[in-house]
Amino acid sequence: MENEMLKVFDEQGNWMGTETRSEVHKAGYWHETFHCWLTERIGNKDFLFFQVRSSAKKDYPELLDITAAGHILADESPLDGLREVKEELGIELAMEDLHSLGVIKDSLNSPELIDNELCHVYLYDQHQSFDNYELQIEEVSGIMRVSLSEFESLWFGKVEEIKVEGFLVSGDHEKKSHSMLVKKQDFVPHEDAYIESVLKAIKNL
């Protein structure tokens, strides 16, 4: 995986060439990713669905994150990222069912990596039962749902914790209903501007 080839760009989005994934994260090159947010309106409320990252993940284990996301390889187009939804969640989505939000920048920097992303962001707002998820447990250990308004209040500091509900997958691959109280630090630390752009787009759908 660390030897996968990615296109690299300057901060203005101009193509510079290709580098290995490990070098991209070491040097902090801008590179393309695919983000797919699953959302649903129930009654008059919008809900967001977050994956629970597997404890086996090298980066951000056990934190909540975008429903499905992944790197776009040098020989791929943004919509090739649909494979991430199928691989991680076991759900087949059609291109025509997605709402494109265009490219949104996001930087996730830690002592281990410098992750400067040009994110091709998509929304999927049709109902998917929890029964439809077949998780790749090496990557994803559960799915949690929360109302957009509660998540927004948490992210931007109006409340300190919220309740999320969904399921976790046990060692024998069985789905078990689960709810828990979470704080902002229980989510992958995306930039505020990125989260604000995504939430605004969902509200405007």
C-alpha positions, 0 to 999 in steps of 0.5 A: 500500500505504501508503494502505491503511486499517487498524483501530486499537486501544488497547493493551487491544484497544479499537477506536479508528477507522481510519488509513492504514497509513503513519500507523499505523506512524508513530504506533505505533497497535496494529493487526491482522495475520494470522500463519500458521506452517506446521509439520510433525512428522517422526518425533518432531520438530517442524519450522518453516518460515520464509520468506526475505524478498525483497531488494526488501522495504522492511522486513527484507529477506533475513531469515527470518520467519513462513511467511506474514503480512500486515496485516488491512485495515479491511474484512477479518476475520482469516481473510481473511488466508488470501489472504497464504498464497495470494499469498506462497506459492502454497498454498491452505489451508482454514480448517478445517485451521488451529489458532487460537492467538487474538491474541498481541501483538508489537512490532517497532520500528525507526528506520523504523517503530513496528509494534505488532501484535495478531496473529491467529495460526494454525498449519497442521501438514499436510505440504506438499512444497517442490514445492507452493510457488509464491513471489511473488518480489517478497515471498518469495525462499525457504523454509527448514525447521528443527527447533523445538528447534534454533530455540528454542535459537538464539532464547533464547541456548543456541546461537549458530547453527543450520543451516536447509535448504530452497530459494531461487528464482533470477532465472529462477524456478527453485527451488534447494536451499539450506542455510545457517548462521544466527544470531538476527540473521538472523531478523525481531526478533519479541518473545521473549514472542511466539515463546515463546507460538507455540512452546509452542502447537506443542508442545501440538498 
